[in-house]
C-alpha cells in the first residue's frame, strides 16, 4: 500500500476509532476510576481484539468461501421455479426487507466513515450531501438494474440440471479460488 493510501486509511480509521462507543467510554471510565495504567491496559486489549478480529475475518472469511464453494460444487442441481409475488403488499414487504437488511449491514456505515472524509473533507454541507445522494442513486440504479437484468437472463438459462450443475461448479470454483487468494495475498 502506498503512502497516500496508508494515510487516507489512517485518517478514515482515526475517525472510526475516535468516535464515541463502548470501548472509548470504558477507557475513559477505567482511567478515571483506576488510573492511566488501567485505561492503557484496556486500550491495549481493544487493539489486540481488533488485530484478532482482522485475522479471524481474513482466514475465517477465506475458509467460509472455500466451504461454500465446495458445497456449491457438490450441490444437486435445482431448477428455480418462479414464485409470483402477491400484489402490492408483497412488494412492500420486500422493499421493507431491503431497507432493514441495508440498515443492519455493518459494511455501509464503515464504508461511509472510511470514504466520505477523502471525498468531501470537513465540508459536508447540504450541496455536497445532495450531490452525493444523486451519485449514490445513479450508481445504484445501474448496479441494481444490471443485477436484475443479468439474473433474469440467467434464470431463463437455468432450465436443465446439467446447466445448473455447471453454474454451481463454476461459482463454487470461483469461491474456492477467492478463498485461496485471500489467504495467499500478502
C-alpha positions as CSV (number, residue, x, y, z in Angstrom):
1,X,0.0,0.0,0.0
2,X,1.5,3.4,-1.0
3,X,1.9,6.3,1.5
4,X,-1.1,8.2,0.3
5,X,-3.4,5.2,0.6
6,X,-2.0,4.4,4.0
7,X,-2.6,8.0,5.2
8,X,-6.1,8.0,3.8
9,X,-6.8,4.8,5.6
10,X,-5.3,6.1,8.8
11,X,-7.5,9.2,8.6
12,X,-10.6,7.2,8.0
13,X,-9.7,4.7,10.7
14,X,-9.0,7.6,13.1
15,X,-12.5,8.9,12.7
16,X,-13.9,5.4,13.2
17,X,-11.6,4.7,16.3
18,X,-12.1,8.1,17.9
19,X,-15.9,8.1,17.6
20,X,-17.9,7.5,20.8
21,X,-18.5,3.9,21.5
22,X,-18.3,1.3,24.3
23,X,-14.6,0.8,24.1
24,X,-13.7,4.5,24.2
25,X,-16.2,5.1,27.1
26,X,-14.7,2.1,29.0
27,X,-11.2,3.5,28.5
28,X,-12.3,6.9,29.9
29,X,-14.2,5.2,32.8
30,X,-11.3,2.9,33.7
31,X,-8.8,5.8,33.6
32,X,-11.0,8.0,35.8
33,X,-11.7,5.2,38.4
34,X,-8.4,3.3,38.3
35,X,-5.7,5.5,36.7
36,X,-3.9,5.7,33.4
37,X,-2.4,2.2,33.6
38,X,-5.9,0.7,33.7
39,X,-7.1,2.8,30.7
40,X,-3.9,1.8,28.7
41,X,-4.3,-1.9,29.6
42,X,-8.0,-1.9,28.4
43,X,-7.0,0.1,25.3
44,X,-4.2,-2.4,24.5
45,X,-6.8,-5.2,24.9
46,X,-9.0,-3.5,22.4
47,X,-6.1,-3.2,19.9
48,X,-5.3,-6.9,20.3
49,X,-9.1,-7.6,19.8
50,X,-9.0,-5.6,16.6
51,X,-6.0,-7.5,15.3
52,X,-7.5,-10.8,16.2
53,X,-10.8,-9.8,14.5
54,X,-8.9,-8.8,11.3
55,X,-7.0,-12.1,11.3
56,X,-10.1,-14.2,12.0
57,X,-12.0,-12.2,9.5
58,X,-9.4,-12.9,6.8
59,X,-8.9,-16.6,7.5
60,X,-12.4,-17.2,8.6
61,X,-13.7,-15.5,5.5
62,X,-11.4,-17.5,3.3
63,X,-12.5,-20.7,5.0
64,X,-16.1,-19.8,4.5
65,X,-15.6,-19.0,0.8
66,X,-13.8,-22.4,0.3
67,X,-16.5,-24.2,2.2
68,X,-19.3,-22.5,0.3
69,X,-17.5,-23.2,-2.9
70,X,-17.2,-26.9,-2.2
71,X,-20.9,-27.0,-1.2
72,X,-21.9,-25.3,-4.5
73,X,-19.6,-27.6,-6.5
74,X,-21.2,-30.7,-4.9
75,X,-24.8,-29.5,-4.8
76,X,-27.5,-31.3,-6.6
77,X,-28.8,-29.1,-9.3
78,X,-32.2,-27.4,-8.5
79,X,-34.1,-25.7,-11.3
80,X,-35.5,-22.5,-10.0
81,X,-39.3,-22.1,-10.1
82,X,-40.9,-18.7,-10.4
83,X,-42.9,-17.8,-7.3
84,X,-45.2,-14.9,-8.0
85,X,-45.4,-12.0,-5.6
86,X,-48.8,-11.4,-4.0
87,X,-49.6,-7.9,-5.1
88,X,-48.5,-4.6,-3.6
89,X,-48.3,-5.9,-0.1
90,X,-45.7,-8.5,-1.1
91,X,-43.6,-5.9,-2.9
92,X,-43.8,-3.5,0.0
93,X,-42.6,-6.3,2.4
94,X,-39.7,-7.0,0.0
95,X,-38.9,-3.2,-0.1
96,X,-39.0,-3.1,3.7
97,X,-36.7,-6.1,3.9
98,X,-34.3,-4.3,1.6
99,X,-34.3,-1.3,3.9
100,X,-33.8,-3.4,7.1
101,X,-31.0,-5.5,5.6
102,X,-29.2,-2.5,4.4
103,X,-29.5,-0.6,7.7
104,X,-28.3,-3.8,9.6
105,X,-25.3,-4.2,7.3
106,X,-22.2,-3.0,9.1
107,X,-20.4,-2.6,5.8
108,X,-22.4,0.5,5.0
109,X,-21.5,2.8,7.9
110,X,-17.9,1.6,7.8
111,X,-17.8,2.4,4.1
112,X,-19.1,5.9,4.5
113,X,-16.9,6.6,7.5
114,X,-13.8,5.5,5.5
115,X,-14.8,7.1,2.2
116,X,-16.5,10.4,3.0
117,X,-13.6,12.2,4.6
118,X,-11.5,11.7,1.5
119,X,-14.3,12.8,-0.8
120,X,-15.7,15.8,0.9
121,X,-13.3,16.6,3.7
122,X,-14.8,18.6,6.5
123,X,-17.3,20.4,4.4
124,X,-20.3,18.1,4.1
125,X,-22.9,20.8,3.5
126,X,-26.4,20.4,2.0
127,X,-25.0,20.9,-1.5
128,X,-22.3,18.2,-1.1
129,X,-24.9,15.9,0.5
130,X,-27.3,16.4,-2.4
131,X,-24.6,15.6,-5.0
132,X,-23.5,12.5,-3.0
133,X,-27.1,11.3,-2.8
134,X,-27.6,11.8,-6.6
135,X,-24.4,9.9,-7.3
136,X,-25.4,7.1,-4.9
137,X,-28.8,6.8,-6.5
138,X,-27.4,6.9,-10.1
139,X,-24.8,4.2,-9.3
140,X,-27.3,2.0,-7.5
141,X,-29.8,2.3,-10.4
142,X,-27.1,1.0,-12.7
143,X,-25.9,-1.7,-10.3
144,X,-29.3,-3.0,-9.2
145,X,-30.6,-2.7,-12.8
146,X,-27.6,-4.7,-14.0
147,X,-28.1,-7.4,-11.4
148,X,-31.8,-7.7,-12.2
149,X,-31.2,-7.9,-16.0
150,X,-28.4,-10.5,-15.6
151,X,-30.3,-12.5,-13.1
152,X,-33.4,-12.5,-15.3
153,X,-31.3,-13.8,-18.2
154,X,-29.6,-16.3,-16.1
155,X,-32.9,-17.6,-14.8
156,X,-34.0,-18.3,-18.4
157,X,-30.9,-20.4,-18.9
158,X,-31.2,-22.5,-15.7
159,X,-33.7,-24.9,-17.2
160,X,-31.8,-28.2,-17.1
161,X,-30.0,-30.0,-14.2
162,X,-26.9,-30.1,-16.5
163,X,-26.7,-26.3,-16.9
164,X,-27.4,-25.7,-13.1
165,X,-24.6,-28.2,-12.2
166,X,-22.2,-26.3,-14.5
167,X,-23.2,-22.9,-13.0
168,X,-22.8,-24.3,-9.5
169,X,-19.4,-25.7,-10.2
170,X,-18.2,-22.5,-11.9
171,X,-19.5,-20.4,-9.0
172,X,-18.0,-22.9,-6.5
173,X,-14.7,-22.8,-8.3
174,X,-14.6,-19.0,-8.2
175,X,-15.4,-19.0,-4.5
176,X,-12.8,-21.6,-3.7
177,X,-10.2,-19.6,-5.7
178,X,-11.2,-16.4,-3.9
179,X,-10.8,-18.1,-0.5
180,X,-7.3,-19.3,-1.5
181,X,-6.4,-15.9,-2.9
182,X,-7.4,-14.2,0.4
183,X,-5.0,-16.4,2.3
184,X,-2.3,-16.2,-0.3
185,X,-2.4,-12.4,-0.5
186,X,0.4,-10.6,1.3
